[in-house]
Amino acid sequence: MTHHRWFTPWLLVAPAAVWLFAFSVWPSINTLVLAFTNARPLGGEHFTGLANFGRALNDDQLADALVNSIVYMLVCLPLLTLLPLLIAILVEKKLPGIMFFRTAFYTPVVASAVVVALIWGWLLDDRGLVNGFAQWLGVIAAPVPFLTDRWLLLFSAISLTVWKGLGYYMIIYLSALGNVRRELHEAAAVDGAGPVRRFWSVTVPGVRNTMLLISVLVSVSALRVFSELYVLSNGTGGPGGRDMSLVMLIQLYSRGFTGHLGYASALSLVLLAVTIGPMLLLLRLNRKAA
C-alpha cells in the first residue's frame, strides 16, 4: 500500500499557485496600493490618500473615455447578443454547403485584431476603398471622415468589433441550440406558432443562460476595448484625443519613464467598478426574468 506524504498535493499545485500569485494576485494588490500614492517608474512612492480619485473627478479625458466606453457597450451589447443567435439559427440547418458559411462567419475570429484593424483603417481612410467607391458611384461628393470625426471613428471601431465577434458568439450559440429540444418546436408549430413566435417563445427561453453569458462577455470586452480604437486612430485617440477608451487612457498615463503609475492605478480601479456594474445588473435582470 502506497502512502502519500501530506505535502504531495501542495507540490503538485505549487507551480500553478506561484504563477497565479505572481501574475494575478500580486499585480492586483499592487494596483490597489499604488492607487493611493503618487508613484512613478523612477520616482518615489508617497501616500496621497484620495488625491488621485479627486483628480479623476475633474479629468475631462476620463469623462470622454467613460462616455466612449459606455456608448461602445450599449451598441455592442444588443448587436452581439442577438445577431450571432440569428446567424447560429441559420447555419444550424443541415443544408448543402452550410459548412462554407460557418467557416466564413468564423474566419474573422482567428485573425489578429491588430491586422484586422489595419485593414479596416485602409478601407475607411479618406482615400480608401469605401470612400473611393462611393465617390465613383456619385453617392458622396467628398470623402466621409470615418477616421477623423469623433463619433464616426467610434462607430467605425464598433462596427469592427461587431464584425469580428459575430463568429465567436455564433459558435457558443450553436452549442446551446443543440440543447433546445425539437419536441418543443414541433409542439409550438402544431399549436399554430410561426417562426417568429417560436423564436421568442421556444428558442430564446432555451438559450437564456447562454444569452446571459454572452451579454456579460460582450459588456466586459466592450468596456475594455483597446486595439480597435488604438489602431484606427493611429494611437492618438482620435481628434483631440476624445476617442480614447478607458484602457487607452490607463496606458497613456502608465507608459514611459515619466508615467503616473499612481493615477493610472486609480483609473484601473475606476475601470474595475465600471465593469462590475453591468455584470451585476445583467445578473439581477436574469434572476427577475427567471
Backbone torsions as a table, in degrees:
resi	resn	phi	psi	omega
1	MET	NA	128.4	-176.7
2	THR	-88.0	130.1	178.1
3	HIS	-106.3	125.5	178.6
4	HIS	-92.9	136.9	175.5
5	ARG	-69.0	154.3	-174.5
6	TRP	-63.7	-26.0	-175.1
7	PHE	-91.9	-1.8	-178.4
8	THR	-58.4	-47.5	177.4
9	PRO	-59.9	-36.5	-179.3
10	TRP	-67.2	-35.6	177.1
11	LEU	-64.2	-36.0	-178.6
12	LEU	-69.3	-36.7	-178.3
13	VAL	-92.2	-7.0	-175.7
14	ALA	-58.3	-47.8	-179.5
15	PRO	-57.2	-45.8	179.7
16	ALA	-66.2	-38.2	180.0
17	ALA	-66.0	-41.1	178.2
18	VAL	-64.3	-43.7	178.6
19	TRP	-61.3	-45.2	-179.6
20	LEU	-62.5	-43.1	-179.2
21	PHE	-67.8	-42.3	-175.1
22	ALA	-70.5	-35.8	-172.5
23	PHE	-112.4	1.3	178.9
24	SER	-133.7	-59.7	-175.4
25	VAL	-67.5	-52.2	-177.1
26	TRP	-63.3	-45.5	176.3
27	PRO	-59.0	-36.0	178.7
28	SER	-65.5	-44.6	178.7
29	ILE	-64.4	-42.6	-179.1
30	ASN	-63.7	-39.8	178.1
31	THR	-62.8	-42.3	179.1
32	LEU	-61.5	-41.2	-179.9
33	VAL	-70.2	-45.2	-177.3
34	LEU	-64.0	-26.5	-178.4
35	ALA	-61.9	-19.8	-179.1
36	PHE	-107.6	22.5	178.8
37	THR	-132.1	175.4	175.1
38	ASN	-108.7	37.7	-174.1
39	ALA	-60.2	144.1	173.0
40	ARG	-131.9	160.4	-178.3
41	PRO	-56.3	-38.4	-176.5
42	LEU	-117.5	10.2	-176.0
43	GLY	-113.9	-170.4	-179.9
44	GLY	-74.3	177.3	-178.6
45	GLU	-138.3	87.1	-175.3
46	HIS	-105.4	139.9	179.4
47	PHE	-67.5	127.9	-179.0
48	THR	-121.9	7.9	178.8
49	GLY	66.9	-130.8	-177.0
50	LEU	-96.0	18.8	-176.7
51	ALA	-60.3	-40.3	-179.7
52	ASN	-64.7	-37.2	179.4
53	PHE	-73.6	-33.1	173.6
54	GLY	-64.9	-38.9	176.2
55	ARG	-63.4	-38.3	-179.2
56	ALA	-63.1	-34.0	-179.2
57	LEU	-64.3	-24.8	-178.1
58	ASN	-110.3	16.1	-177.5
59	ASP	-92.7	110.4	-179.6
60	ASP	-66.1	-34.3	178.0
61	GLN	-64.2	-38.3	178.0
62	LEU	-66.4	-39.1	178.0
63	ALA	-61.5	-44.2	177.7
64	ASP	-63.8	-41.9	-179.6
65	ALA	-64.2	-39.2	177.5
66	LEU	-63.5	-44.6	178.7
67	VAL	-61.6	-46.2	-179.6
68	ASN	-60.4	-44.9	-177.6
69	SER	-66.7	-39.6	-179.3
70	ILE	-69.3	-43.1	176.4
71	VAL	-61.3	-42.5	178.0
72	TYR	-56.0	-45.8	-178.5
73	MET	-68.6	-44.0	-176.1
74	LEU	-64.9	-30.8	178.5
75	VAL	-82.7	-43.7	-177.3
76	CYS	-69.2	-34.6	-173.2
77	LEU	-58.0	-55.6	-180.0
78	PRO	-68.4	-36.7	-177.2
79	LEU	-66.2	-45.1	-177.0
80	LEU	-86.1	0.8	173.1
81	THR	-98.0	-37.5	-176.0
82	LEU	-96.0	-44.8	-176.9
83	LEU	-59.2	-46.1	178.1
84	PRO	-61.8	-31.4	177.9
85	LEU	-66.7	-43.2	178.7
86	LEU	-64.3	-41.4	178.5
87	ILE	-65.5	-40.7	179.2
88	ALA	-61.9	-39.2	178.4
89	ILE	-63.5	-38.0	-179.5
90	LEU	-69.7	-46.1	-175.3
91	VAL	-83.2	-6.3	177.5
92	GLU	-71.2	-26.4	-176.7
93	LYS	-66.5	140.5	-179.7
94	LYS	-86.9	89.3	-179.3
95	LEU	-122.9	155.4	177.9
96	PRO	-59.7	131.0	177.5
97	GLY	80.4	7.4	-176.1
98	ILE	-68.0	-27.5	179.3
99	MET	-64.7	-30.0	177.0
100	PHE	-62.3	-43.7	-179.2
101	PHE	-70.1	-35.8	175.7
102	ARG	-60.8	-44.3	180.0
103	THR	-66.0	-40.9	-179.1
104	ALA	-63.0	-40.7	179.6
105	PHE	-70.6	-30.6	-175.6
106	TYR	-88.8	-19.6	-176.0
107	THR	-53.6	-44.2	-179.9
108	PRO	-59.6	-23.9	-177.3
109	VAL	-65.9	-39.7	-175.2
110	VAL	-82.0	-10.0	179.1
111	ALA	-79.0	148.5	178.6
112	SER	-64.0	136.1	179.8
113	ALA	-61.1	-37.2	-179.2
114	VAL	-67.8	-44.6	-179.7
115	VAL	-63.6	-44.3	179.1
116	VAL	-62.6	-40.7	179.6
117	ALA	-65.3	-37.7	176.9
118	LEU	-62.8	-44.2	178.1
119	ILE	-63.3	-42.2	178.8
120	TRP	-60.3	-40.8	179.8
121	GLY	-63.6	-41.3	177.7
122	TRP	-63.8	-37.5	-179.5
123	LEU	-68.1	-38.5	-172.9
124	LEU	-96.6	1.0	178.8
125	ASP	-62.5	159.7	179.8
126	ASP	-56.5	-32.0	177.6
127	ARG	-107.7	20.7	-178.2
128	GLY	-81.4	-177.2	-175.1
129	LEU	-64.9	-42.2	-175.9
130	VAL	-64.4	-51.3	179.6
131	ASN	-65.7	-40.2	-179.8
132	GLY	-63.1	-43.7	-179.7
133	PHE	-68.0	-40.4	179.6
134	ALA	-65.2	-38.3	177.3
135	GLN	-69.9	-36.6	178.2
136	TRP	-63.3	-36.3	177.7
137	LEU	-77.4	-12.7	-178.6
138	GLY	82.6	14.0	-179.4
139	VAL	-72.0	-37.2	179.5
140	ILE	-128.1	151.1	179.4
141	ALA	-92.4	-32.2	-179.5
142	ALA	-129.3	155.0	-178.9
143	PRO	-59.7	140.6	175.0
144	VAL	-79.4	126.7	-175.9
145	PRO	-77.6	66.3	-178.3
146	PHE	-58.6	-35.6	-172.9
147	LEU	-107.0	0.5	-178.8
148	THR	-121.8	-4.5	174.2
149	ASP	-100.7	137.9	-173.3
150	ARG	-55.7	-54.1	-173.0
151	TRP	-76.9	-34.5	177.2
152	LEU	-65.9	-37.4	176.8
153	LEU	-64.5	-42.5	-179.7
154	LEU	-62.5	-45.8	-178.0
155	PHE	-75.0	-24.0	172.3
156	SER	-65.9	-42.0	177.3
157	ALA	-65.9	-38.4	178.3
158	ILE	-63.4	-43.8	179.5
159	SER	-61.8	-36.4	176.6
160	LEU	-64.9	-44.6	179.5
161	THR	-61.8	-43.3	-179.4
162	VAL	-65.2	-46.4	-179.2
163	TRP	-61.0	-42.3	-177.6
164	LYS	-74.3	-26.7	-175.9
165	GLY	-90.8	-13.3	-176.3
166	LEU	-56.3	-48.0	-176.3
167	GLY	-65.9	-37.1	-178.5
168	TYR	-63.6	-48.8	-178.5
169	TYR	-74.8	-24.9	174.6
170	MET	-61.1	-42.4	-179.8
171	ILE	-62.8	-41.0	178.4
172	ILE	-63.0	-42.5	179.3
173	TYR	-67.4	-34.6	179.7
174	LEU	-60.7	-40.6	178.3
175	SER	-68.3	-34.0	179.6
176	ALA	-73.1	-37.7	-179.6
177	LEU	-64.3	-26.6	177.7
178	GLY	-66.3	-18.0	180.0
179	ASN	-94.4	-3.8	177.2
180	VAL	-84.9	119.0	-173.2
181	ARG	-67.7	135.0	178.9
182	ARG	-62.8	-31.1	-177.8
183	GLU	-59.6	-33.3	179.9
184	LEU	-66.8	-41.7	177.3
185	HIS	-65.8	-41.0	-179.3
186	GLU	-66.2	-40.6	178.6
187	ALA	-65.0	-41.0	178.8
188	ALA	-65.6	-37.8	178.7
189	ALA	-66.4	-39.0	177.7
190	VAL	-63.4	-35.1	179.1
191	ASP	-76.8	-0.4	175.8
192	GLY	96.0	9.0	-179.7
193	ALA	-75.8	132.7	178.1
194	GLY	-82.6	-179.8	-178.4
195	PRO	-58.3	-41.5	-178.6
196	VAL	-66.8	-44.2	179.7
197	ARG	-64.5	-39.4	177.9
198	ARG	-65.6	-34.5	178.8
199	PHE	-61.8	-48.7	-176.4
200	TRP	-77.9	-30.0	-175.2
201	SER	-95.4	-22.4	-177.3
202	VAL	-117.7	-53.9	-174.3
203	THR	-67.4	-51.6	-176.9
204	VAL	-60.6	-48.7	176.0
205	PRO	-60.7	-32.1	-178.9
206	GLY	-70.3	-24.9	-178.9
207	VAL	-115.6	22.5	-175.9
208	ARG	-59.2	-44.6	-179.4
209	ASN	-63.9	-37.0	177.3
210	THR	-67.8	-37.9	177.4
211	MET	-62.8	-38.1	177.4
212	LEU	-64.8	-45.0	178.4
213	LEU	-58.3	-47.6	-178.7
214	ILE	-66.1	-37.8	177.9
215	SER	-60.4	-42.5	178.5
216	VAL	-66.0	-45.2	-179.9
217	LEU	-61.7	-43.1	-179.6
218	VAL	-66.2	-43.7	-179.0
219	SER	-60.8	-47.3	-177.9
220	VAL	-65.3	-45.7	-178.2
221	SER	-67.1	-34.8	178.8
222	ALA	-67.8	-40.6	179.6
223	LEU	-70.9	-22.4	-178.6
224	ARG	-104.7	19.8	-176.1
225	VAL	-62.4	141.2	179.5
226	PHE	-142.9	-59.9	-170.1
227	SER	-57.0	-45.5	-175.2
228	GLU	-60.2	-51.5	-178.6
229	LEU	-70.0	-37.1	-177.7
230	TYR	-65.2	-46.5	-177.0
231	VAL	-73.0	-44.4	-178.5
232	LEU	-64.3	-28.9	179.5
233	SER	-96.8	6.4	-177.8
234	ASN	57.5	32.8	176.9
235	GLY	80.4	2.2	-176.5
236	THR	-90.9	-16.3	-175.5
237	GLY	79.3	21.5	177.5
238	GLY	81.8	-175.6	-178.7
239	PRO	-60.6	121.3	-179.5
240	GLY	68.9	13.1	-178.3
241	GLY	68.9	21.6	-174.3
242	ARG	-89.6	0.0	178.2
243	ASP	-106.8	21.3	178.5
244	MET	-74.3	144.6	170.0
245	SER	-91.9	173.3	179.1
246	LEU	-61.8	-39.3	179.8
247	VAL	-66.9	-39.2	176.6
248	MET	-62.6	-38.9	179.9
249	LEU	-67.5	-40.6	176.5
250	ILE	-62.5	-42.8	179.3
251	GLN	-65.2	-35.3	179.6
252	LEU	-63.0	-43.2	-176.4
253	TYR	-81.1	-16.5	-174.7
254	SER	-103.8	-8.3	-174.7
255	ARG	-87.0	159.5	175.8
256	GLY	80.1	174.3	-178.9
257	PHE	-78.5	-11.9	-179.8
258	THR	-111.7	17.8	-177.9
259	GLY	-64.4	150.5	178.0
260	HIS	-93.8	83.4	-175.8
261	LEU	-64.0	-35.6	179.8
262	GLY	-63.6	-47.5	179.9
263	TYR	-68.6	-38.1	177.1
264	ALA	-62.2	-37.3	178.2
265	SER	-66.7	-39.2	177.2
266	ALA	-63.1	-39.8	177.1
267	LEU	-65.6	-32.5	176.7
268	SER	-63.7	-37.9	177.2
269	LEU	-69.2	-34.3	174.8
270	VAL	-63.0	-43.8	177.5
271	LEU	-61.1	-41.0	178.1
272	LEU	-60.3	-45.0	-179.7
273	ALA	-64.7	-41.8	179.9
274	VAL	-66.5	-33.4	-179.6
275	THR	-73.6	-40.2	-178.1
276	ILE	-68.0	-33.9	-177.5
277	GLY	-53.8	-57.8	179.2
278	PRO	-60.4	-34.9	179.3
279	MET	-62.4	-46.1	179.3
280	LEU	-65.3	-38.3	179.7
281	LEU	-65.1	-43.6	179.6
282	LEU	-64.4	-40.9	177.7
283	LEU	-62.5	-41.0	-179.8
284	ARG	-66.5	-42.4	178.4
285	LEU	-63.7	-38.2	179.1
286	ASN	-65.4	-39.6	178.9
287	ARG	-64.5	-39.7	178.1
288	LYS	-65.3	-41.1	179.6
289	ALA	-65.3	-36.4	-179.7
290	ALA	-70.6	NA	NA
